[in-house]
Amino acid sequence: MDLSETGQVDGPSTLQLDLARRIIDRIRDADLRVGTRISAPELARLFGVSRSPITGALDLLVEKGVLQPMEKRGLRVARDVSTLDLGEILPNSPIEELYRQMLRERAQNELPQEVSEAELIPRYGVSRGIVRKLLMRFAAEGLAQRLPGHGWRFVDTLDGDEAYRESYEFRAIVECSALRTPNFNVDAEIAAQIRRAHKRILSDPASRSGSDEWFRVNAFFHENLAGFSGNRFLTDAIRHQNNLRRMQESAAFFELPAERIEQCCREHLAILDAVESGDLEWAEALLRQHLKQASEYGLGGKANARA
């Protein structure tokens, strides 16, 4: 894999493409609405890079219509990115591909839990700067932590049937409990984003197979379902579980068949329908069954049953 920190002379650099994708992910994850101001210094600090590549990435997103200049100074979100297909507006980033490769290899125990930058440089044939940026990204997502000295340690994964079963038991307890909190309230705009994203995938589930787009839509659904509770601790708990799933189940999500993606989409929409209609008892029953089936299939060795 030919990766440099500066990228090609013509067109956006590898780093700019990677940052542009991560900025869109950040807008999605933080649920930044159309018109929200985007801070270049904040993004530079968040991603651990200088202002120059951030500026290049932001310029690219302005060119693609994701961002737009404000009247006086700065940039703002120009469109709803919750249903945006990154493949349609940005070419593939080699850094993003390497990130996914590392996720898969860690999930399959091909990449050790504890690594050093010096070990990863020859393994992937990239510079120390690229390796460090990738490890810092894993750290920012709660998937790795720096060890004293020069090492890094990836978080424990859902490796083994017992951990996998416990994770789904925990999710059922937390997510179903979220539906019964006294302050539970559906955010209509977020619910609409969830629905649009699922319908877009249903329009062509085969095109989403082999990518991580379904994982993002899936995680967004479960995190926000808990988020409707108004309890930040419930939301954080599900977000942490999704991070563990991203590490352990990334390989399975890349291999999901179209029919399984379609089935999960329809189950999610049925739960959302019940929630929006105010029938939280039925929503809880559907959610509990949804998680139970996914757990049973997973424990049975069927990697295509992730929920």
Phi and psi in degrees as a GROMACS rama.xvg file:
@    title "Ramachandran Plot"
@    xaxis  label "Phi"
@    yaxis  label "Psi"
@TYPE xy
-96.0196  100.116  ASP-2
-122.757  132.934  LEU-3
-123.723  166.406  SER-4
-84.5303  -15.6734  GLU-5
-103.671  -23.9282  THR-6
81.8839  -162.687  GLY-7
-80.7799  161.264  GLN-8
-72.184  -42.3  VAL-9
-95.4275  133.216  ASP-10
79.3716  -179.836  GLY-11
-66.2117  146.676  PRO-12
-76.4837  165.435  SER-13
-56.7478  -43.7957  THR-14
-66.3889  -39.7104  LEU-15
-63.8785  -41.3966  GLN-16
-62.7253  -43.9402  LEU-17
-62.4868  -44.6128  ASP-18
-66.2691  -37.2438  LEU-19
-61.6013  -43.0216  ALA-20
-64.4227  -41.2633  ARG-21
-69.9146  -32.0872  ARG-22
-66.1093  -41.9757  ILE-23
-63.2478  -42.2924  ILE-24
-59.8086  -40.8088  ASP-25
-63.1895  -42.1148  ARG-26
-61.7426  -40.9371  ILE-27
-65.7924  -50.7538  ARG-28
-64.0212  -36.8174  ASP-29
-87.3674  -0.0508835  ALA-30
52.139  49.9266  ASP-31
-78.3872  122.986  LEU-32
-80.8737  164.646  ARG-33
-57.4423  132.26  VAL-34
98.0416  -11.3734  GLY-35
-69.2452  134.592  THR-36
-71.4293  140.673  ARG-37
-108.987  128.467  ILE-38
-101.576  114.829  SER-39
-64.2368  -44.7379  ALA-40
-60.0336  -38.7896  PRO-41
-64.4645  -41.5733  GLU-42
-66.2432  -39.2415  LEU-43
-61.5134  -42.338  ALA-44
-67.1382  -41.7262  ARG-45
-61.5866  -42.8937  LEU-46
-94.3727  -3.58879  PHE-47
68.5203  37.6189  GLY-48
-129.124  170.942  VAL-49
-79.3408  172.214  SER-50
-68.0383  -29.553  ARG-51
-59.3957  -53.9245  SER-52
-67.0232  -31.0661  PRO-53
-63.77  -43.459  ILE-54
-60.6091  -41.8718  THR-55
-63.1769  -41.0193  GLY-56
-65.9563  -41.5438  ALA-57
-65.4599  -40.3341  LEU-58
-61.0359  -39.2208  ASP-59
-63.3524  -40.7776  LEU-60
-71.5692  -28.8282  LEU-61
-66.813  -44.4745  VAL-62
-59.4725  -35.0917  GLU-63
-87.289  -1.34777  LYS-64
84.0812  8.66171  GLY-65
-78.4683  -37.1873  VAL-66
-120.203  163.586  LEU-67
-146.839  149.195  GLN-68
-66.2006  145.44  PRO-69
-84.5964  165.09  MET-70
-59.726  -42.6208  GLU-71
-96.4813  -62.153  LYS-72
-158.038  146.722  ARG-73
98.5243  -178.013  GLY-74
-127.005  157.059  LEU-75
-139.708  160.459  ARG-76
-66.8591  130.285  VAL-77
-103.546  -16.1348  ALA-78
-152.474  160.963  ARG-79
-71.3576  119.553  ASP-80
-98.1737  -0.13917  VAL-81
-63.1708  -28.3341  SER-82
-111.621  13.7178  THR-83
-74.7466  131.743  LEU-84
-92.689  106.874  ASP-85
-59.836  -32.7801  LEU-86
-63.7152  -22.0472  GLY-87
-81.1989  -23.0758  GLU-88
-116.471  -19.8627  ILE-89
-128.202  135.192  LEU-90
-68.0258  162.085  PRO-91
-61.3477  139.209  ASN-92
-99.891  124.596  SER-93
-58.0812  -33.0962  PRO-94
-65.5422  -41.196  ILE-95
-63.8057  -39.3724  GLU-96
-64.2322  -39.4386  GLU-97
-68.1245  -38.4249  LEU-98
-57.8246  -46.088  TYR-99
-66.197  -38.3792  ARG-100
-61.4623  -42.9093  GLN-101
-65.5101  -38.5143  MET-102
-59.3595  -48.0889  LEU-103
-62.8171  -44.6219  ARG-104
-66.6884  -35.6394  GLU-105
-69.1756  -40.3601  ARG-106
-61.8642  -32.865  ALA-107
-95.4615  10.52  GLN-108
61.215  21.1966  ASN-109
-81.7602  -25.5196  GLU-110
-104.846  124.408  LEU-111
-59.8055  156.937  PRO-112
-69.4114  -33.5371  GLN-113
-111.212  127.694  GLU-114
-137.251  166.347  VAL-115
-123.823  156.622  SER-116
-60.1863  -38.8067  GLU-117
-62.4492  -32.687  ALA-118
-74.4935  -35.0724  GLU-119
-77.8357  -27.1707  LEU-120
-59.1517  -54.3305  ILE-121
-72.6183  -28.2544  PRO-122
-60.6158  -42.8264  ARG-123
-108.093  -3.45503  TYR-124
64.7923  39.6441  GLY-125
-126.996  171.244  VAL-126
-76.81  164.534  SER-127
-62.2724  -36.0833  ARG-128
-61.137  -42.6589  GLY-129
-65.8302  -44.7444  ILE-130
-59.4792  -44.6394  VAL-131
-64.5985  -41.2188  ARG-132
-63.0246  -39.4404  LYS-133
-66.2644  -43.79  LEU-134
-65.6942  -36.834  LEU-135
-66.9755  -33.2025  MET-136
-66.0972  -45.0645  ARG-137
-58.7293  -40.5834  PHE-138
-65.1947  -42.8231  ALA-139
-63.1628  -28.2431  ALA-140
-90.7709  4.73144  GLU-141
76.6008  20.1672  GLY-142
-104.418  -7.90301  LEU-143
-155.283  160.996  ALA-144
-142.467  147.946  GLN-145
-76.1014  136.014  ARG-146
-95.6954  159.278  LEU-147
-55.8924  132.714  PRO-148
98.9915  -130.684  GLY-149
-117.702  9.35303  HIS-150
-96.178  166.215  GLY-151
-134.001  148.937  TRP-152
-128.842  122.946  ARG-153
-74.1012  150.711  PHE-154
-65.7143  159.463  VAL-155
-60.893  142.902  ASP-156
-105.868  176.521  THR-157
-85.7608  52.522  LEU-158
-85.6602  121.771  ASP-159
104.48  150.368  GLY-160
-62.0164  -37.5719  ASP-161
-65.8588  -47.2533  GLU-162
-64.6512  -38.6025  ALA-163
-64.3524  -44.3387  TYR-164
-64.1726  -44.1227  ARG-165
-61.5491  -38.0707  GLU-166
-62.3667  -44.7099  SER-167
-71.0889  -33.2974  TYR-168
-62.704  -44.535  GLU-169
-63.154  -44.0792  PHE-170
-62.1571  -41.2409  ARG-171
-62.5566  -41.7667  ALA-172
-63.5935  -49.1228  ILE-173
-71.3845  -49.6031  VAL-174
-67.513  -39.8106  GLU-175
-71.1049  -35.3057  CYS-176
-65.4018  -33.6033  SER-177
-59.0244  -33.9008  ALA-178
-69.5125  -17.4402  LEU-179
-103.93  5.35125  ARG-180
-71.174  147.262  THR-181
-65.1785  -24.8628  PRO-182
-98.3417  15.1349  ASN-183
-60.2626  127.123  PHE-184
-152.399  126.893  ASN-185
-78.6156  125.635  VAL-186
-82.331  111.636  ASP-187
-60.1406  -37.2698  ALA-188
-69.0604  -42.3088  GLU-189
-66.4856  -40.0663  ILE-190
-60.3422  -39.3948  ALA-191
-66.2526  -37.9464  ALA-192
-63.1642  -43.7639  GLN-193
-59.7053  -45.6875  ILE-194
-64.2083  -43.8203  ARG-195
-62.7702  -42.5794  ARG-196
-62.775  -41.9985  ALA-197
-68.775  -40.5023  HIS-198
-66.7372  -34.1198  LYS-199
-65.856  -39.6424  ARG-200
-68.0777  -39.4195  ILE-201
-64.6495  -25.9464  LEU-202
-65.8888  -24.5298  SER-203
-161.928  71.0673  ASP-204
-61.1856  -28.872  PRO-205
-62.793  -32.5508  ALA-206
-73.8923  -17.3514  SER-207
-91.605  -15.1965  ARG-208
-68.9935  138.764  SER-209
88.8227  6.67659  GLY-210
-130.223  171.733  SER-211
-96.0789  9.35577  ASP-212
-63.2475  -40.2884  GLU-213
-64.0831  -37.5517  TRP-214
-60.3422  -42.6701  PHE-215
-64.2603  -45.1308  ARG-216
-64.2408  -41.5724  VAL-217
-60.202  -49.7835  ASN-218
-63.4684  -39.6199  ALA-219
-61.3048  -39.888  PHE-220
-61.786  -53.4471  PHE-221
-68.2832  -38.9553  HIS-222
-65.106  -41.3875  GLU-223
-78.1699  -27.6673  ASN-224
-60.9696  -43.4652  LEU-225
-68.6933  -34.7477  ALA-226
-64.9007  -27.5757  GLY-227
-62.6684  -15.8471  PHE-228
-68.8714  -22.3755  SER-229
78.7594  8.37795  GLY-230
-108.511  109.651  ASN-231
-62.0807  -30.151  ARG-232
-71.7482  -35.6365  PHE-233
-65.5849  -42.9684  LEU-234
-63.3697  -44.6147  THR-235
-62.436  -36.5274  ASP-236
-63.4998  -43.0312  ALA-237
-70.896  -36.8384  ILE-238
-61.5013  -40.8686  ARG-239
-64.2776  -41.845  HIS-240
-61.8176  -38.6973  GLN-241
-65.5609  -35.8946  ASN-242
-64.3766  -40.7383  ASN-243
-64.1412  -39.3357  LEU-244
-66.851  -37.9716  ARG-245
-60.4274  -38.3673  ARG-246
-72.1318  -47.0843  MET-247
-83.2946  -36.1536  GLN-248
-103.931  8.90713  GLU-249
-58.8396  -41.891  SER-250
-62.0694  -41.0597  ALA-251
-65.9861  -39.4644  ALA-252
-66.1415  -33.395  PHE-253
-68.4557  -21.2728  PHE-254
-104.832  8.47415  GLU-255
-62.8855  131.08  LEU-256
-75.5875  156.764  PRO-257
-59.8493  -36.6404  ALA-258
-67.1679  -33.3601  GLU-259
-71.6835  -38.8501  ARG-260
-60.8249  -43.8898  ILE-261
-63.7191  -42.3722  GLU-262
-61.6396  -45.9962  GLN-263
-64.367  -39.1842  CYS-264
-58.5487  -46.7994  CYS-265
-67.0165  -36.2251  ARG-266
-64.7793  -43.2045  GLU-267
-61.4317  -43.51  HIS-268
-65.9877  -34.7588  LEU-269
-65.6894  -40.4892  ALA-270
-64.1583  -43.814  ILE-271
-63.1657  -40.2936  LEU-272
-57.71  -46.2871  ASP-273
-64.9079  -40.6992  ALA-274
-63.7312  -46.0026  VAL-275
-68.6075  -28.7621  GLU-276
-80.9949  -7.9483  SER-277
88.5942  4.23332  GLY-278
-90.4533  75.1479  ASP-279
-71.0092  -26.984  LEU-280
-64.7135  -43.384  GLU-281
-69.6341  -38.0296  TRP-282
-60.827  -41.8918  ALA-283
-64.8023  -40.8067  GLU-284
-62.5547  -43.7672  ALA-285
-64.4948  -42.571  LEU-286
-65.6183  -43.745  LEU-287
-61.3698  -43.2465  ARG-288
-65.9931  -39.1018  GLN-289
-59.1005  -47.7166  HIS-290
-71.304  -37.1826  LEU-291
-62.9339  -45.355  LYS-292
-63.9422  -41.7851  GLN-293
-62.9265  -41.3428  ALA-294
-64.4039  -44.0206  SER-295
-65.1243  -42.7481  GLU-296
-63.4974  -42.4992  TYR-297
-63.6325  -43.756  GLY-298
-67.3852  -22.3327  LEU-299
-83.2047  2.0664  GLY-300
90.4874  10.4716  GLY-301
-95.0053  100.731  LYS-302
-67.0612  -12.5744  ALA-303
-91.3878  19.2034  ASN-304
-112.507  20.6403  ALA-305
-67.7204  143.087  ARG-306
